[in-house]
Amino acid sequence: MPQFYDTGALPKQVADETLIARAVGGDRLAFSQLVERHYDFIFRTACKWSGKVSDAEDIAQDVCVKLASILKSFDGRSAFTSWLYRVTLNAVRDMQRARSRRGRHIDRYAEVTPDEYLPDQEDSAAAKELWNAVRQLPEQQRDAVLLIYAEGMSHAEAGVIMGCKEATVSWHVHEAKKTLRGLL
């Protein structure tokens, strides 16, 4: 983990690349500003992929803590937000795998808070059922569908996040649609 030092106030509109370089060099304020700038993005991403606000809060905190030690691995070949998206997605998967190892029934005992689910309306119930089915898809299909339909990305943008070609993303979406027909 890098040793941090305080360099005083940074201007609000410092580029991510500058903040990253300074944070990797140990600048606490730059790291803090980088986390503050991207926390909502991390949280929203975690929420969409995990489907639960409480899980998203835990994931976002884990990503922010982990960021201090992995920030130096960002090489600038893609946009910082694309890299951060992959880091967040991996954290979601890690939580899901850990939960799966502990047993699939553990969620039944969790306390449900009203803000975690959509209001009881026919359309929102159908949407909830659909997104629950999407979360049951094989990993690559699920990732492609969530990036395209939940995040509104193009197939090319999704390919950057998933580390594959645009045509591969299209194939995963096609396969997901076939699988979803069977699930629903």
MDTraj code that builds the backbone (N, CA, C; nanometers):
import mdtraj as md
import numpy as np

residues = "MET PRO GLN PHE TYR ASP THR GLY ALA LEU PRO LYS GLN VAL ALA ASP GLU THR LEU ILE ALA ARG ALA VAL GLY GLY ASP ARG LEU ALA PHE SER GLN LEU VAL GLU ARG HIS TYR ASP PHE ILE PHE ARG THR ALA CYS LYS TRP SER GLY LYS VAL SER ASP ALA GLU ASP ILE ALA GLN ASP VAL CYS VAL LYS LEU ALA SER ILE LEU LYS SER PHE ASP GLY ARG SER ALA PHE THR SER TRP LEU TYR ARG VAL THR LEU ASN ALA VAL ARG ASP MET GLN ARG ALA ARG SER ARG ARG GLY ARG HIS ILE ASP ARG TYR ALA GLU VAL THR PRO ASP GLU TYR LEU PRO ASP GLN GLU ASP SER ALA ALA ALA LYS GLU LEU TRP ASN ALA VAL ARG GLN LEU PRO GLU GLN GLN ARG ASP ALA VAL LEU LEU ILE TYR ALA GLU GLY MET SER HIS ALA GLU ALA GLY VAL ILE MET GLY CYS LYS GLU ALA THR VAL SER TRP HIS VAL HIS GLU ALA LYS LYS THR LEU ARG GLY LEU LEU".split()
xyz = np.array([
    [0.0851, -0.1170, 0.0000],
    [0.0000, 0.0000, 0.0000],
    [0.0898, 0.1234, 0.0000],
    [0.0552, 0.2258, -0.0816],
    [0.1415, 0.3421, -0.0894],
    [0.1402, 0.4235, 0.0398],
    [0.2514, 0.4904, 0.0621],
    [0.2586, 0.5842, 0.1740],
    [0.1965, 0.7148, 0.1273],
    [0.1022, 0.7687, 0.2059],
    [0.0318, 0.8894, 0.1657],
    [0.0877, 1.0109, 0.2358],
    [0.0821, 1.1230, 0.1673],
    [0.1192, 1.2508, 0.2248],
    [0.0163, 1.3532, 0.1816],
    [0.0059, 1.4623, 0.2510],
    [-0.0911, 1.5669, 0.2213],
    [-0.0204, 1.6822, 0.1513],
    [-0.0687, 1.7192, 0.0323],
    [-0.0040, 1.8259, -0.0439],
    [-0.0835, 1.9551, -0.0433],
    [-0.1877, 1.9639, 0.0377],
    [-0.2698, 2.0846, 0.0372],
    [-0.3826, 2.0721, -0.0621],
    [-0.4575, 2.1774, -0.0798],
    [-0.5778, 2.1762, -0.1633],
    [-0.5436, 2.1601, -0.3109],
    [-0.6233, 2.0806, -0.3783],
    [-0.6129, 2.0633, -0.5231],
    [-0.7311, 2.1332, -0.5883],
    [-0.7114, 2.1913, -0.7072],
    [-0.8264, 2.2513, -0.7776],
    [-0.9322, 2.1455, -0.8052],
    [-1.0582, 2.1855, -0.8080],
    [-1.1694, 2.0909, -0.8247],
    [-1.1702, 2.0232, -0.9611],
    [-1.1210, 2.0869, -1.0646],
    [-1.1309, 2.0317, -1.2000],
    [-1.0014, 1.9677, -1.2485],
    [-0.9279, 1.9054, -1.1601],
    [-0.8066, 1.8345, -1.1981],
    [-0.8475, 1.7078, -1.2731],
    [-0.7782, 1.6782, -1.3829],
    [-0.8093, 1.5593, -1.4641],
    [-0.7839, 1.4317, -1.3836],
    [-0.8619, 1.3273, -1.4144],
    [-0.8446, 1.1984, -1.3478],
    [-0.7007, 1.1494, -1.3579],
    [-0.6400, 1.1644, -1.4747],
    [-0.5042, 1.1161, -1.4955],
    [-0.4064, 1.1821, -1.3997],
    [-0.4250, 1.3122, -1.3759],
    [-0.3392, 1.3849, -1.2819],
    [-0.3621, 1.3349, -1.1401],
    [-0.4891, 1.3170, -1.1038],
    [-0.5216, 1.2663, -0.9705],
    [-0.4642, 1.1264, -0.9501],
    [-0.4737, 1.0431, -1.0520],
    [-0.4225, 0.9061, -1.0431],
    [-0.2720, 0.9086, -1.0211],
    [-0.2009, 0.9867, -1.1024],
    [-0.0550, 0.9937, -1.0896],
    [-0.0151, 1.0434, -0.9507],
    [-0.0847, 1.1436, -0.9021],
    [-0.0515, 1.1978, -0.7697],
    [-0.0880, 1.0985, -0.6597],
    [-0.2020, 1.0310, -0.6745],
    [-0.2435, 0.9335, -0.5738],
    [-0.1470, 0.8156, -0.5690],
    [-0.1041, 0.7682, -0.6845],
    [-0.0072, 0.6580, -0.6895],
    [0.1229, 0.7017, -0.6225],
    [0.1542, 0.8296, -0.6351],
    [0.2730, 0.8839, -0.5708],
    [0.2577, 0.9073, -0.4218],
    [0.1372, 0.8850, -0.3689],
    [0.1166, 0.8960, -0.2247],
    [0.0393, 1.0181, -0.1793],
    [-0.0151, 1.0957, -0.2705],
    [-0.0887, 1.2173, -0.2354],
    [-0.2283, 1.1805, -0.1844],
    [-0.2520, 1.1967, -0.0540],
    [-0.3814, 1.1622, 0.0074],
    [-0.4956, 1.2444, -0.0492],
    [-0.4723, 1.3704, -0.0683],
    [-0.5782, 1.4576, -0.1161],
    [-0.6213, 1.4193, -0.2574],
    [-0.5259, 1.3857, -0.3419],
    [-0.5584, 1.3425, -0.4780],
    [-0.6386, 1.2130, -0.4743],
    [-0.5973, 1.1195, -0.3893],
    [-0.6701, 0.9935, -0.3768],
    [-0.8119, 1.0190, -0.3265],
    [-0.8235, 1.1022, -0.2266],
    [-0.9543, 1.1353, -0.1698],
    [-1.0450, 1.1986, -0.2746],
    [-0.9906, 1.2892, -0.3524],
    [-1.0699, 1.3555, -0.4559],
    [-1.1107, 1.2569, -0.5644],
    [-1.0229, 1.1648, -0.5987],
    [-1.0535, 1.0632, -0.6998],
    [-1.1675, 0.9736, -0.6517],
    [-1.1601, 0.9293, -0.5271],
    [-1.2651, 0.8446, -0.4706],
    [-1.3961, 0.9221, -0.4626],
    [-1.3896, 1.0450, -0.4157],
    [-1.5112, 1.1274, -0.4049],
    [-1.5751, 1.1492, -0.5418],
    [-1.4948, 1.1729, -0.6408],
    [-1.5444, 1.1976, -0.7759],
    [-1.6156, 1.0756, -0.8343],
    [-1.5676, 0.9562, -0.8009],
    [-1.6186, 0.8348, -0.8652],
    [-1.7015, 0.7456, -0.7735],
    [-1.7231, 0.7842, -0.6489],
    [-1.7962, 0.6981, -0.5558],
    [-1.9376, 0.6680, -0.6062],
    [-2.0102, 0.7690, -0.6506],
    [-2.1474, 0.7465, -0.6977],
    [-2.1501, 0.6495, -0.8159],
    [-2.0527, 0.6610, -0.9043],
    [-2.0409, 0.5710, -1.0187],
    [-2.0196, 0.4271, -0.9705],
    [-1.9301, 0.4101, -0.8746],
    [-1.9018, 0.2777, -0.8190],
    [-2.0278, 0.2205, -0.7549],
    [-2.0955, 0.3024, -0.6741],
    [-2.2153, 0.2572, -0.6041],
    [-2.3262, 0.2188, -0.7023],
    [-2.3533, 0.3058, -0.8013],
    [-2.4589, 0.2761, -0.8994],
    [-2.4276, 0.1475, -0.9754],
    [-2.3050, 0.1311, -1.0138],
    [-2.2645, 0.0106, -1.0857],
    [-2.2850, -0.1130, -0.9991],
    [-2.2407, -0.1066, -0.8754],
    [-2.2572, -0.2193, -0.7830],
    [-2.4043, -0.2496, -0.7586],
    [-2.4852, -0.1455, -0.7498],
    [-2.6284, -0.1632, -0.7247],
    [-2.6963, -0.2324, -0.8435],
    [-2.6629, -0.1894, -0.9628],
    [-2.7230, -0.2501, -1.0821],
    [-2.6849, -0.3968, -1.0953],
    [-2.5608, -0.4282, -1.0639],
    [-2.5135, -0.5645, -1.0839],
    [-2.5512, -0.6569, -0.9701],
    [-2.5569, -0.6042, -0.8489],
    [-2.5902, -0.6906, -0.7355],
    [-2.7405, -0.6990, -0.7134],
    [-2.8116, -0.5918, -0.7483],
    [-2.9564, -0.5904, -0.7324],
    [-3.0028, -0.5520, -0.5936],
    [-2.9115, -0.5207, -0.5038],
    [-2.9480, -0.4853, -0.3667],
    [-2.8679, -0.3642, -0.3202],
    [-2.9370, -0.2706, -0.2594],
    [-2.8717, -0.1501, -0.2088],
    [-2.7702, -0.1854, -0.1001],
    [-2.8080, -0.2730, -0.0088],
    [-2.7173, -0.3073, 0.1011],
    [-2.5885, -0.3727, 0.0495],
    [-2.6005, -0.4602, -0.0492],
    [-2.4812, -0.5221, -0.1081],
    [-2.3977, -0.4172, -0.1819],
    [-2.4644, -0.3272, -0.2524],
    [-2.3945, -0.2239, -0.3275],
    [-2.3139, -0.1338, -0.2343],
    [-2.3691, -0.1034, -0.1181],
    [-2.2955, -0.0214, -0.0207],
    [-2.1679, -0.0923, 0.0229],
    [-2.1789, -0.2203, 0.0529],
    [-2.0613, -0.2976, 0.0943],
    [-1.9588, -0.3069, -0.0180],
    [-2.0058, -0.3319, -0.1379],
    [-1.9164, -0.3447, -0.2529],
    [-1.8452, -0.2128, -0.2799],
    [-1.9191, -0.1021, -0.2770],
    [-1.8594, 0.0288, -0.3029],
    [-1.7499, 0.0591, -0.2007],
    [-1.7758, 0.0282, -0.0759],
    [-1.6737, 0.0502, 0.0270],
    [-1.5519, -0.0377, 0.0026],
    [-1.5747, -0.1635, -0.0324],
    [-1.4635, -0.2545, -0.0601],
    [-1.3793, -0.2052, -0.1778],
    [-1.4460, -0.1585, -0.2821],
    [-1.3739, -0.1094, -0.4001],
    [-1.2901, 0.0127, -0.3630],
    [-1.3465, 0.1036, -0.2857],
    [-1.2724, 0.2240, -0.2481],
    [-1.1501, 0.1905, -0.1636],
    [-1.1637, 0.0950, -0.0743],
    [-1.0498, 0.0529, 0.0081],
    [-0.9452, -0.0156, -0.0796],
    [-0.9906, -0.1039, -0.1665],
    [-0.8999, -0.1788, -0.2535],
    [-0.8287, -0.0858, -0.3523],
    [-0.8956, 0.0214, -0.3892],
    [-0.8411, 0.1148, -0.4881],
    [-0.7040, 0.1675, -0.4479],
    [-0.6820, 0.1866, -0.3189],
    [-0.5531, 0.2385, -0.2724],
    [-0.4379, 0.1474, -0.3120],
    [-0.4607, 0.0180, -0.3106],
    [-0.3518, -0.0747, -0.3416],
    [-0.3454, -0.1139, -0.4890],
    [-0.4548, -0.1008, -0.5636],
    [-0.4526, -0.1459, -0.7037],
    [-0.4455, -0.0315, -0.8039],
    [-0.4529, 0.0915, -0.7572],
    [-0.4542, 0.2064, -0.8485],
    [-0.3306, 0.2085, -0.9371],
    [-0.2188, 0.1633, -0.8836],
    [-0.0950, 0.1622, -0.9633],
    [-0.1029, 0.0657, -1.0817],
    [-0.1994, -0.0278, -1.0795],
    [-0.2135, -0.1209, -1.1918],
    [-0.2911, -0.0598, -1.3089],
    [-0.3507, 0.0588, -1.2883],
    [-0.4189, 0.1255, -1.3994],
    [-0.3116, 0.1748, -1.4959],
    [-0.3179, 0.1257, -1.6209],
    [-0.2124, 0.1573, -1.7173],
    [-0.2520, 0.2626, -1.8209],
    [-0.3743, 0.3098, -1.8160],
    [-0.4162, 0.4166, -1.9062],
    [-0.4529, 0.3715, -2.0464],
    [-0.4521, 0.2403, -2.0737],
    [-0.4883, 0.1931, -2.2078],
    [-0.6366, 0.2123, -2.2367],
    [-0.7174, 0.2157, -2.1321],
    [-0.8606, 0.2427, -2.1474],
    [-0.8936, 0.3624, -2.0585],
    [-1.0163, 0.4078, -2.0684],
    [-1.0593, 0.5174, -1.9816],
    [-1.0588, 0.4694, -1.8369],
    [-1.0327, 0.5589, -1.7438],
    [-1.0298, 0.5225, -1.6029],
    [-1.1638, 0.4636, -1.5605],
    [-1.2748, 0.5208, -1.6109],
    [-1.4063, 0.4698, -1.5719],
    [-1.4290, 0.3279, -1.6241],
    [-1.3734, 0.2937, -1.7391],
    [-1.3840, 0.1561, -1.7895],
    [-1.3081, 0.0608, -1.6981],
    [-1.1888, 0.1014, -1.6589],
    [-1.1086, 0.0204, -1.5669],
    [-1.1798, 0.0077, -1.4326],
    [-1.2333, 0.1174, -1.3813],
    [-1.3034, 0.1180, -1.2530],
    [-1.4307, 0.0338, -1.2607],
    [-1.4956, 0.0348, -1.3748],
    [-1.6141, -0.0480, -1.3967],
    [-1.5769, -0.1956, -1.3815],
    [-1.4654, -0.2358, -1.4436],
    [-1.4209, -0.3758, -1.4335],
    [-1.3852, -0.4122, -1.2890],
    [-1.3193, -0.3194, -1.2189],
    [-1.2838, -0.3445, -1.0787],
    [-1.4113, -0.3647, -0.9959],
    [-1.5106, -0.2791, -1.0182],
    [-1.6370, -0.2894, -0.9449],
    [-1.7100, -0.4179, -0.9804],
    [-1.7154, -0.4496, -1.1074],
    [-1.7801, -0.5730, -1.1522],
    [-1.7130, -0.6955, -1.0901],
    [-1.5813, -0.6952, -1.0827],
    [-1.5097, -0.8065, -1.0190],
    [-1.5438, -0.8151, -0.8700],
    [-1.5601, -0.7008, -0.8048],
    [-1.5975, -0.7008, -0.6625],
    [-1.7379, -0.7588, -0.6440],
    [-1.8286, -0.7263, -0.7355],
    [-1.9640, -0.7837, -0.7304],
    [-1.9552, -0.9348, -0.7448],
    [-1.8787, -0.9802, -0.8419],
    [-1.8640, -1.1253, -0.8644],
    [-1.8016, -1.1939, -0.7424],
    [-1.7019, -1.1291, -0.6835],
    [-1.6388, -1.1866, -0.5638],
    [-1.7411, -1.2042, -0.4528],
    [-1.8260, -1.1027, -0.4322],
    [-1.9281, -1.1126, -0.3280],
    [-2.0270, -1.2244, -0.3610],
    [-2.0662, -1.2333, -0.4875],
    [-2.1614, -1.3367, -0.5270],
    [-2.1022, -1.4764, -0.5104],
    [-1.9751, -1.4920, -0.5447],
    [-1.9101, -1.6226, -0.5274],
    [-1.8987, -1.6579, -0.3796],
    [-1.8642, -1.5604, -0.2978],
    [-1.8525, -1.5855, -0.1534],
    [-1.9881, -1.6253, -0.0956],
    [-2.0912, -1.5566, -0.1386],
    [-2.2258, -1.5876, -0.0908],
    [-2.2667, -1.7272, -0.1364],
    [-2.2313, -1.7617, -0.2572],
    [-2.2645, -1.8937, -0.3100],
    [-2.1952, -2.0032, -0.2289],
    [-2.0709, -1.9782, -0.1899],
    [-1.9979, -2.0767, -0.1090],
    [-2.0617, -2.0946, 0.0287],
    [-2.1170, -1.9875, 0.0834],
    [-2.1779, -1.9953, 0.2162],
    [-2.3148, -2.0598, 0.2127],
    [-2.3697, -2.0712, 0.0951],
    [-2.5010, -2.1355, 0.0823],
    [-2.5997, -2.0419, 0.0170],
    [-2.6751, -2.0963, -0.0714],
    [-2.7690, -2.0157, -0.1496],
    [-2.8875, -1.9666, -0.0677],
    [-2.9185, -2.0290, 0.0431],
    [-3.0353, -1.9924, 0.1217],
    [-3.0110, -1.8758, 0.2171],
    [-2.8902, -1.8239, 0.2269],
    [-2.8599, -1.7206, 0.3257],
    [-2.9413, -1.5933, 0.3042],
    [-2.9728, -1.5595, 0.1786],
    [-3.0501, -1.4382, 0.1510],
    [-3.1919, -1.4460, 0.2069],
    [-3.2433, -1.5659, 0.2260],
    [-3.3795, -1.5796, 0.2777],
    [-3.3913, -1.5243, 0.4184],
    [-3.2810, -1.5230, 0.4890],
    [-3.2835, -1.4775, 0.6267],
    [-3.2473, -1.3296, 0.6406],
    [-3.2078, -1.2676, 0.5321],
    [-3.1695, -1.1263, 0.5376],
    [-3.2924, -1.0388, 0.5571],
    [-3.2741, -0.9311, 0.6282],
    [-3.3828, -0.8355, 0.6477],
    [-3.3993, -0.7554, 0.5190],
    [-3.5201, -0.7441, 0.4716],
    [-3.5482, -0.6727, 0.3484],
    [-3.5935, -0.5323, 0.3840],
    [-3.5284, -0.4335, 0.3232],
    [-3.5695, -0.2956, 0.3456],
    [-3.6477, -0.2477, 0.2253],
    [-3.7470, -0.1608, 0.2459],
    [-3.8344, -0.1188, 0.1363],
    [-3.7617, -0.0532, 0.0196],
    [-3.6511, 0.0157, 0.0421],
    [-3.5843, 0.0850, -0.0671],
    [-3.5060, -0.0088, -0.1583],
    [-3.4983, -0.1354, -0.1234],
    [-3.4228, -0.2291, -0.2060],
    [-3.5037, -0.2819, -0.3237],
    [-3.6345, -0.2681, -0.3210],
    [-3.7173, -0.3258, -0.4255],
    [-3.8100, -0.2211, -0.4842],
    [-3.8542, -0.2481, -0.6038],
    [-3.9439, -0.1579, -0.6736],
    [-4.0824, -0.1602, -0.6092],
    [-4.1613, -0.0531, -0.6223],
    [-4.2966, -0.0521, -0.5661],
    [-4.3802, -0.1659, -0.6254],
    [-4.4863, -0.2063, -0.5529],
    [-4.5713, -0.3156, -0.5987],
    [-4.6665, -0.2692, -0.7082],
    [-4.6184, -0.2666, -0.8273],
    [-4.6980, -0.2353, -0.9442],
    [-4.6725, -0.3473, -1.0441],
    [-4.7677, -0.3690, -1.1309],
    [-4.7561, -0.4798, -1.2247],
    [-4.6310, -0.4700, -1.3113],
    [-4.6048, -0.3505, -1.3664],
    [-4.4874, -0.3346, -1.4518],
    [-4.3579, -0.3545, -1.3746],
    [-4.3516, -0.2998, -1.2535],
    [-4.2280, -0.3125, -1.1776],
    [-4.2075, -0.4562, -1.1304],
    [-4.3150, -0.5286, -1.1056],
    [-4.3025, -0.6702, -1.0679],
    [-4.2465, -0.7495, -1.1859],
    [-4.2931, -0.7188, -1.3053],
    [-4.2423, -0.7864, -1.4247],
    [-4.0957, -0.7504, -1.4474],
    [-4.0624, -0.6238, -1.4269],
    [-3.9238, -0.5805, -1.4436],
    [-3.8336, -0.6488, -1.3416],
    [-3.8812, -0.6592, -1.2198],
    [-3.8031, -0.7256, -1.1145],
    [-3.7800, -0.8726, -1.1507],
    [-3.8844, -0.9386, -1.2008],
    [-3.8726, -1.0785, -1.2413],
    [-3.7718, -1.0925, -1.3558],
    [-3.7774, -1.0015, -1.4518],
    [-3.6858, -1.0049, -1.5648],
    [-3.5413, -0.9885, -1.5183],
    [-3.5150, -0.8859, -1.4341],
    [-3.3770, -0.8609, -1.3907],
    [-3.3270, -0.9724, -1.2995],
    [-3.4157, -1.0341, -1.2232],
    [-3.3749, -1.1497, -1.1429],
    [-3.3348, -1.2655, -1.2342],
    [-3.4095, -1.2827, -1.3435],
    [-3.3756, -1.3867, -1.4406],
    [-3.2420, -1.3555, -1.5085],
    [-3.2193, -1.2285, -1.5395],
    [-3.0927, -1.1882, -1.6018],
    [-2.9764, -1.2226, -1.5098],
    [-2.9936, -1.2010, -1.3804],
    [-2.8860, -1.2301, -1.2855],
    [-2.8569, -1.3799, -1.2731],
    [-2.9473, -1.4642, -1.3244],
    [-2.9266, -1.6093, -1.3217],
    [-2.8553, -1.6600, -1.4473],
    [-2.8378, -1.5733, -1.5452],
    [-2.7721, -1.6130, -1.6695],
    [-2.6259, -1.6482, -1.6446],
    [-2.5664, -1.7244, -1.7359],
    [-2.4220, -1.7468, -1.7268],
    [-2.3493, -1.6114, -1.7283],
    [-2.2344, -1.6072, -1.6653],
    [-2.1637, -1.4818, -1.6397],
    [-2.1486, -1.3912, -1.7619],
    [-2.0988, -1.4420, -1.8723],
    [-2.0749, -1.3582, -1.9904],
    [-2.2058, -1.3048, -2.0497],
    [-2.3091, -1.3888, -2.0513],
    [-2.4397, -1.3442, -2.1021],
    [-2.4966, -1.2362, -2.0111],
    [-2.4900, -1.2589, -1.8797],
    [-2.5409, -1.1618, -1.7829],
    [-2.4678, -1.0287, -1.7984],
    [-2.3363, -1.0344, -1.8082],
    [-2.2578, -0.9124, -1.8212],
    [-2.2985, -0.8351, -1.9466],
    [-2.3105, -0.9054, -2.0574],
    [-2.3461, -0.8399, -2.1833],
    [-2.4833, -0.7736, -2.1740],
    [-2.5814, -0.8443, -2.1209],
    [-2.7170, -0.7895, -2.1107],
    [-2.7203, -0.6681, -2.0181],
    [-2.6555, -0.6778, -1.9040],
    [-2.6576, -0.5653, -1.8099],
    [-2.5847, -0.4435, -1.8667],
    [-2.4735, -0.4656, -1.9342],
    [-2.4014, -0.3518, -1.9926],
    [-2.4834, -0.2849, -2.1030],
    [-2.5471, -0.3651, -2.1872],
    [-2.6226, -0.3108, -2.3004],
    [-2.7548, -0.2494, -2.2549],
    [-2.8325, -0.3231, -2.1772],
    [-2.9680, -0.2783, -2.1450],
    [-2.9790, -0.1996, -2.0155],
    [-2.9012, -0.2329, -1.9147],
    [-2.9100, -0.1584, -1.7883],
    [-2.8215, -0.0346, -1.7918],
    [-2.7051, -0.0464, -1.8548],
    [-2.6118, 0.0658, -1.8593],
    [-2.6281, 0.1505, -1.9852],
    [-2.6966, 0.0979, -2.0857],
    [-2.7177, 0.1735, -2.2092],
    [-2.5933, 0.1875, -2.2949],
    [-2.5008, 0.0945, -2.2811],
    [-2.3772, 0.0995, -2.3597],
    [-2.3995, 0.0392, -2.4973],
    [-2.3132, 0.0789, -2.5889],
    [-2.3129, 0.0154, -2.7202],
    [-2.2421, -0.1193, -2.7064],
    [-2.2554, -0.2029, -2.8071],
    [-2.1887, -0.3325, -2.8045],
    [-2.0370, -0.3130, -2.8015],
    [-1.9880, -0.2106, -2.8704],
    [-1.8442, -0.1827, -2.8710],
    [-1.7963, -0.1406, -2.7321],
    [-1.8706, -0.0534, -2.6652],
    [-1.8339, -0.0103, -2.5298],
    [-1.8367, -0.1284, -2.4334],
    [-1.9374, -0.2121, -2.4459],
    [-1.9468, -0.3312, -2.3606],
    [-1.8287, -0.4238, -2.3856],
    [-1.7863, -0.4328, -2.5104],
    [-1.6709, -0.5156, -2.5439],
    [-1.5441, -0.4686, -2.4739],
    [-1.5288, -0.3371, -2.4608],
    [-1.4122, -0.2833, -2.3904],
    [-1.4154, -0.3261, -2.2439],
    [-1.5326, -0.3145, -2.1820],
    [-1.5469, -0.3518, -2.0407],
    [-1.5250, -0.5019, -2.0222],
    [-1.5819, -0.5812, -2.1117],
    [-1.5744, -0.7268, -2.0991],
    [-1.4425, -0.7843, -2.1509],
    [-1.3657, -0.7024, -2.2222],
    [-1.2387, -0.7503, -2.2762],
    [-1.2549, -0.8451, -2.3935],
    [-1.3558, -0.8173, -2.4783],
    [-1.3785, -0.9021, -2.5951],
    [-1.4227, -0.8154, -2.7130],
    [-1.4434, -0.8782, -2.8273],
    [-1.4839, -0.8058, -2.9477],
    [-1.6326, -0.7735, -2.9443],
    [-1.6707, -0.6720, -3.0200],
    [-1.8104, -0.6291, -3.0308],
    [-1.8996, -0.7449, -3.0765],
    [-1.8513, -0.8228, -3.1723],
    [-1.9299, -0.9363, -3.2235],
    [-1.9539, -1.0408, -3.1139],
    [-1.8580, -1.0572, -3.0265],
    [-1.8732, -1.1520, -2.9161],
    [-1.9808, -1.1045, -2.8200],
    [-1.9831, -0.9744, -2.7944],
    [-2.0874, -0.9174, -2.7083],
    [-2.2242, -0.9432, -2.7718],
    [-2.2360, -0.9184, -2.9011],
    [-2.3624, -0.9411, -2.9717],
    [-2.4054, -1.0867, -2.9599],
    [-2.3098, -1.1792, -2.9717],
    [-2.3418, -1.3207, -2.9586],
    [-2.3917, -1.3524, -2.8173],
    [-2.3256, -1.2964, -2.7151],
    [-2.3685, -1.3202, -2.5764],
    [-2.5101, -1.2671, -2.5533],
    [-2.5415, -1.1508, -2.6096],
    [-2.6767, -1.0949, -2.5959],
    [-2.7776, -1.1865, -2.6637],
    [-2.7444, -1.2334, -2.7824],
    [-2.8334, -1.3246, -2.8553],
    [-2.8587, -1.4520, -2.7736],
    [-2.7518, -1.5109, -2.7210],
    [-2.7651, -1.6332, -2.6404],
    [-2.8455, -1.6055, -2.5128],
    [-2.8262, -1.4889, -2.4549],
    [-2.8996, -1.4527, -2.3328],
    [-3.0489, -1.4437, -2.3610],
    [-3.0843, -1.3864, -2.4732],
    [-3.2262, -1.3757, -2.5085],
    [-3.2885, -1.5142, -2.5226],
    [-3.2150, -1.6064, -2.5842],
    [-3.2662, -1.7431, -2.5970],
    [-3.2820, -1.8066, -2.4588],
    [-3.1848, -1.7883, -2.3727],
    [-3.1900, -1.8450, -2.2379],
    [-3.3051, -1.7839, -2.1574],
    [-3.3227, -1.6532, -2.1701],
    [-3.4287, -1.5849, -2.0953],
    [-3.5669, -1.6323, -2.1381],
    [-3.5829, -1.6612, -2.2657],
    [-3.7129, -1.7145, -2.3102],
    [-3.7465, -1.8421, -2.2349],
    [-3.6479, -1.9243, -2.2117],
    [-3.6688, -2.0480, -2.1374],
    [-3.6937, -2.0233, -1.9892],
    [-3.6255, -1.9240, -1.9318],
    [-3.6413, -1.8944, -1.7901],
    [-3.7754, -1.8276, -1.7598],
    [-3.8226, -1.7463, -1.8536],
    [-3.9459, -1.6709, -1.8296],
    [-4.0621, -1.7381, -1.9011],
])
top = md.Topology()
chain = top.add_chain()
for i, resn in enumerate(residues, 1):
    res = top.add_residue(resn, chain, resSeq=i)
    for name in ("N", "CA", "C"):
        top.add_atom(name, md.element.get_by_symbol(name[0]), res)
traj = md.Trajectory(xyz[None], top)
